[in-house]
Amino acid sequence: MFLKDKETGSLIKIENVEALFKPTQQEIEGRDQDGQEEQNTASFKKSQLIFPSGEDLPRCWMDADYTTT
């Protein structure tokens, strides 16, 4: 799955999609897709990522208490 960095606009290839769905996990591992060579894995804050279409990530992926607030 690919997401986009809000600041740079770069596409990020998510290494572990399951971690993306866990609201208690604030950072996920991914690879920046800038350049022609495969980039090293790095940590990205979920709050800095959006879908390539520009939509925010679902709140249930970000907030463990989303049903109570």
N, C-alpha and C positions, 0 to 999 in steps of 0.2 A: 504494500500500500504506500502511496505517496501523499505527503502533506506539504504545505508551503510555509516557510518561515515568514512571519509578519514583517520583520525588519528588513531582511535582505531580498525577499521574493524568491529565494532559492527553493527548489524542490528537495525534499528530504525523504529518502527511502527508509521506511520504518522497518527495523530488524525483527521486532517481536510485537506483532499486532495484538496479541492477548494482553500485553502490558498496557497498551493504549486504552483498552476498555476498562481497566481497573481504576476507579475513582480515587483510591488511596495512594496511587503511584503518581507523583507530580512530574517526574522526568522519565523519558523513554530514550532508548538507544536507536540511533539512526545514522544514515550516511548522506552527507550533503552531495547533491548530484551536479554541482558546478564542476566544470572542467571535463576533460575526456577520459581521465583515469579514475578508477574506483577510489573514493576517499576513505579514510579511516573512520571507524565507528566512533561516534561522539554522543554525549548526552544532550538532550534538548528538553527544555521545559514545555510542558503541554500548553501552558498559557501563551507561548510564543508561536504556536502552530495553528494553522487554519487549513481547510480543504483547498485544493487548487482552484476551486470555483470562487473562493473568497468567503465562503460560509464558515462561521465559527464551529468548533467541535461541540458535540452535544454536551449539555450540562451534566448529564448522568455519567459521562466519562471523566469529568473534572471534579465534581463535588460529591463526596460520599453521603452528604446529608441533603441532597437535592430534593428529596420528597418531603422534608420537614420544614424547608424554608421557602 
